Amino acid sequence: MPDSHALEPTPIHVPDEVLADLRTRLRQTRAPLDEGNDDWSYGVPAGYLGELIDHWRDGYDWRRAEAAINAYDHHVADVSGVPVHFLRKPGRGDAIPLILTHGWPWTFWHWSKVIGPLADPAAHGGDPADAFDVVVPSLPGFGFPGPLTGFPDVNFWKVADLWHVLMTEVLGHERYAAAGCDIGGLVSSQLGHKYADALYGVHIGSGLPLDFFTGPRAWDFARNRPLTDDQPAGVRARIIEQDRRWASHLAVHLIDGATLAHGLSDSPAGLLAWLLERWNAWSDNGGDVESVFTRDDLLTHATIYWVNNSIATSMRYYANANRYPWTPSHSRTPVVEAPVGLTFVSYENPPGIHTAEERVRAFETGPMAGYFNHVNLNAHEHGGHFIPWENPGAWVDDLRRTFRGRRT
C-alpha cells in the first residue's frame, strides 16, 4: 500500500470502565416471563439468552478477543469529515487493493476468516497471483471508532462515496476491487455503478437492486406478493418462512428503529437478544446457532456493538436508504457496469428454487441478470447470510475467480 499515505496505527482498546459498566448492567438484567418458548417459536428464549448473559458477565474475555483483533493493523482516518476505522492486511504476491464491506448485524470482524487467505494465498494453499491488499472498514456508526455523529442521513450509497475517497485519496490507489454482503453488497454494487472506471470489479453476496429500499412499502420483503390458495404448498411455506425471517427486522429498522434503540442502547441483554435472533435465523445452522458461532464469537460481535453504543446508527441505514432514495448516476445497462461476481447460498433461495444449481439458472434467466455485468456466478448448498464466516473457503474461491484476468 502506498507509503505516501501512511497513517498512524490505532489499535483497538476498550477502556476498563466501559467493560466494568457492561458487567454491572449484565448483573442487573431483569428477564421477561417466557414460558413455552424453548423452541424459539416466539423469538429468542429467555433460558438460552440467560446462559449467554451469564457467560458474557463471568466467563467471556474481551481482552483475549481484542488481542486477536489487534494482530492486524488498525487505523482511523478522516474521510470527508467522517472518522472511519479500518483494518489493513498487506498482500503477499501480485496483490491488488480490495475493500471488504460488512452488513447488519455484522461487524468488520465477520471478515476475519477470509482476510489471511485473501492477503496471502500461498500460505493457505493458493496461488500468489490471487493476492489482495485487504482493507476492512467498519461501516460508520457500526462500531469503532465510536458513536457516529454529524452524519444523521448515513446510508449505503453515501458510504460508497466515502469508500471511494478512502481508497483513492486517503490510501492513494488508482484502481481497487470491492466486495461485500448485505448492506456491504449494496455499497459494493454502488461502487461498481458510480465508479466503475476505478474498479477492477466487485464481488457480492446477493443480487439486490440498488433501489431495493425505495418506495412507500420498502419494509415489505415479500414485495406485495400475496398468499393464494392455488400456490404450491412448498412455495407458500417458503414465502411464510422468509416473511418470518425478515419481516420484523425490515419493518422495525425502516419505520421505528429509533424507538427500539432506546432499549437496546440501555440494556446489553436486549441488544444481545435483537442481534442473536438474526444471527440464529439468518445462518445455516440446522437449529444450533453455536454450530456457526461459538458463544465467544457471538459475544465478540455483540461487544463491538455495545462498547461503541452503535446500535441506533447501525439501524439508521435502513430508514435512510428509503428516506434518501438511491438515484442512478447513469442510465446505461447494465446498471452495475464494473465486472461483477456473485455468490449465492441455497439457504436464501427464493420460493420455488431448491438447489444451488437452480439458483444459478434462476438468476441467469431472471430480471436481474441484465442489471449486473456479471462475469462469475456461483451458488453453494452450505452457508447462510454470513457466508464469508460460515463457508469462507467457498467465498474466497469465488472471489478469486471474479478477479482472475482483471488485474491490469
N, C-alpha and C positions, 0 to 999 in steps of 0.2 A: 504494500500500500504506500502511497506517496509520502515520503518523509517531509515534504514541504508543508503538509497539512497535519503534522503530528499534533496530538492532543495529550494533555496530562492524564495519566491513569487516574481513575476514580473508582477504587474498589468499593464493593457493596459493604455497608456496615450499618446495622440497625442498632440504635442506642439501647443500652441496658434498660433504661427506664421505660422504653416503649414495650420491651418484652415483659418487664415486670407488670406493667399495666394490663397487658394481654392475659397473663396468668391470673391476675386479680379478677378480671371480668369473667374468665372461664370458671373460676371458683364460685362465682355468684350466679351462674346460669340457672334460670328457672325453666324447667322443661314443661311442655304442654301435656295435657291428658291425650293419650294417643292409643287407645285400645283398638285391637283388631287390625293393626297395620304392620305386622311383621313382614308381610309380603310386598311392601312398598305401594300397595294399590291406592293409598290416599296421599302418597308423597313420601318424603324421607322419614323413616321410622325413628321415633324418639329413642328407642333402645340402641340402635346402631349408632345414631348420632352421639348419644351419650358416651359410648365407648371411644369414639374419636375425640370427643371433648376431653375425656379423662387423659387420653394419650397426649393430646396437644398440651395439656396443662402440666403433666407429670413425667412424660416419657420422651416426647419429641425434642430433638436437639437442633434448634435453628442454627446455632453456631457451626455445627457439622455441615449442614446444608449450605450455609454461607461460604464455608471454606471450599466446598466443591464448586460453587458458582464462581468464586474468585480464582479458581485455577485458570480462568480465561481473563483476558484484558477487558476492562470496562472503562467507558468514557461517558462524559456528559458534555454535549455540545449545544451551543445556542444556534438553533436553526430557524431563521426568520422570526426571531424573538421567542421561540418556544424551546425550553430546555428538553433535550432528547437524550435519554440513556440508550447506549448500545454496547453490545459485546462484540469483540472482534477476534477472529482466529485466522491468521495469515495462512495462505495456501502453500503447499509444498508440491512443486511441479509446474505445469503450464497453466497457472492459475488466472482466472478472471474474477472480477468482483461480483459478489452475489449478495443481495439483501433479502432476508427471510422475515416475513411479517406474520405474526400470530393473529389469533382471533379472540372471541369470547366464548366461554370463560377460560381462555388460555392465559399464560404468561410467556414471556420470552423464553423461559426455561423449558417449555414444551418442545423446543427445538434441540434440546441438549443431546439427544441420542443420534442426531444426524450431523452435528457440527464437525466432529472428528472425521468421519468418512468423507464428507464433502471437502474438507480442507486438506486432508492427507490421505488420498485414496490408496496409495501404495502401502501404508501402514495398516490398512484394513482390507487387503487382498485385491485392491483395484488398480486401475491404470493411472499413473501420474498425470497423464494428459487430460484427465477429468477433474483436475483440482480447481477449487474456488477459494478466493479470499472472502471469508464469510463474515458478514455484518448482520447482527441480530438485534434490532432495536426493540424497545418496549413501546407499544403504541402509547402516545401521550395520554396520560390520565389512567393508565392501566397498572401502574406500579412505580418503579423508580423513574426519575429521581425524587418523586414525591407528588403530592396533590397538584393537579393541573389547574392553574388559574389564568385568567386573561384570555381564555380560548373557549368560551361557552358554546360556540357553534361548531365544535370539533366533529368531524365525520370522516368517512373513508376517503372521499375524493380530495378533501383538503389535506389529509395526511399524505396522499400521493404527491402533492406538491412539495410538502416538507421533505419527503424521502428523496425526491429528485434533487433538491438543494443539498441535502446531506451527502448524497453520493457524488454529485458533480462539483459542488462548490466547497463544501467542508472537507471532503475526502479527496477531491480532485480527480475523479475518474471521468474520462471522456465517454466511456460506454460501460454498461453494467448489466447484470442479469437480475431478475426479481422472481421470487416465489412466495406463495402464501396459501393459507387455508382460511375458511370462514371469512371474517372481515378482511383478513390478510389477503385472501383470494381476490376480493373486490379492489383492495388497494393495488395489488399487482396488476390486475386487469386494467385499472385506470392508468397505471404507468404505461402499459402496452398500448393503450388507446391514445393518450395525450402526448407521450414522449417516446413513441415507437422508434424514432431515428436514433435515440440514445441508448436503446436496449438491444442486447444480444437476443433476448427473448424472455418469456415468462413461463413459469410452471405453476399450476394452480390445482387445488383440491376440490373444486366444484366448478360447474359451468353456469353460474348465476349471471344474468344480465346486469349491467351497471345501473339500470333503472329499477332494480328489484324492489327497492323501498319507496318508490314513487307511487303516489295515488292515495285516495282517501281511505282505503282499507288495506294498507300495506301490512297490517298485523295479521291478515288472513293468509296463513301459509298455504291453505288449500286453493287460494286464488278463486274463491266463489264456486269451487267445484262441488256440485251437490251430491248427496247420497240419494240414490234412487233404488227402487225395488227391483229393477231389472239388471243391476250391476252384478257381475260375478262375485260370489262370496269372498274370494280371495282379494279382489280389488277393493271391495267395500271394507274388509277388515284392515287392509293396508292403509286406506285413507284415514280410518279411525285411529289406527296406531300412530300414524305420523301427526295427526292433529294432537293427540295426547302428548307426543314427544315435543312439539314445537309451539302449540297454541298459547299456553300461559307465558312462555318465555317472550315471544314476539309481542303479544298484546300488552304485557306489563311494561316491557322496555320501551315500546313505542309510545304508549299512552300515559303511563303512570309511574315511570321509573323513579322520579324524584321522591314520590311518596314512599315507595319501598326502601329507598336509600336511607331514609331516616332510621329505620330499624336495623338495617344491615351495617350501617356505619357505627351504631352504638353497641351492637351485640355480635361478638365473634361467632357465637353459636348460630345465630340467624344467618350471618354471612356464609358460614360453612355449609349450612343446610341448603341455601339457594344455589351455591356453586356445586355442591355434591349431587343434587338432583340432576343437573345437566351432565356432569362427568359420568354419572351412572347411566342415564337414559341414552346418551349420545355415543357411548363407547361400545364396542362389540365385545361384551364381557361375559355373555352366556349366563347372566344372572348373578355374577360375582364381580363387583367393581374392583375388588382387590386383586383380581387376575390381570388387570390392566394397570392399576395404580396401587402401589403399596400404601399403607397408612402414612408413612413418612412422605411419600410423593404427594398425596392429597394435601397434607398439611403444609408442605413447602409452597405449593401454589397458593393455598389459602392465606398463608402468612404474608406472601408478597402483596396480595390484595389488602390484607388487614393493616400492616405496618405503614402503608402509604395512604391509608384512608381513600382508596381509589375506586371503590365500587360505584359511587354516583357518576363520576365522569366516564367510567367504562361503559355504563349502561346508556349514557347520553348519546353515544354513537348512533344508536338505532333511531331515536327520535329525530336527531339532526340529519340523518340521511333522508328522512321524509320531510322535515321542515325546510331544509335547504336542498332541494332535489338536484340530483345529478343532471347536468346538461352536457351534451356532446361537444367536443372540440372540433369535430369534423363530421361530415355527412357521408363519408365513404363506407364501403363494405369491403372486407369485414370491419366491424366496429373496433375490435382489438386487432390492430394491424401487425404488431410485433409477433414473431413466431410463438405459438402457444402450445405447451404440453399440458395434458390434463390427466389426473389420477382420480379414478372413482373407486368406491368400495360397494360391495353388494349390500352391506348393512344399510346403506342410504338409498337403495334402489327405489324408484317411484312405483306406484301401484301398477301391477301387471308385468313388471320386469323382475325376473327371479334370479338370474345368474350374472356373473361378471361379463360373460360373452354377450348376453342380451343387452346389458347396459351399454356396451360399446356400440353395438348395432343401433340401439335406440337413439344414441347421440348422433351417430353418423347420418341417420335418416330423419332426424328431428329438426325442429325450427332453429335450434341454437348452433347447428353445425356451421352455418354461414356467418354467425356472429363473431366467431374467433378464427384467426388464421392458424388453425390447429395443425400441428406437424407431428404430434406424438400423442397417442391416446391409449390409455391402459385402464383396466379395472381389475380389482382383486377381491377374492372371496373373503379374505381375512382383513380385519381392521374396520374401525368406525370413523367417527368425525375427527378424531385426533390421530390420523394415520401416521404422521411422522413420529409420533410416540408409540402407537400401537403396532405398526408394521414398518419400522424405519428402513429396513432393507429394501422393501418394495418402493418406498418413496425415493430413496437415494438412487436406485437403479433407473426409475422412471425419469427423474430429473436429469440424470447424466445423459440419457438418450436424447432428451429435448435439446441439449446444448452441443451435442457432438456435431462437428462440421459447421458450427455457428460461432466460432471463437475469433474470427478475423473480420 
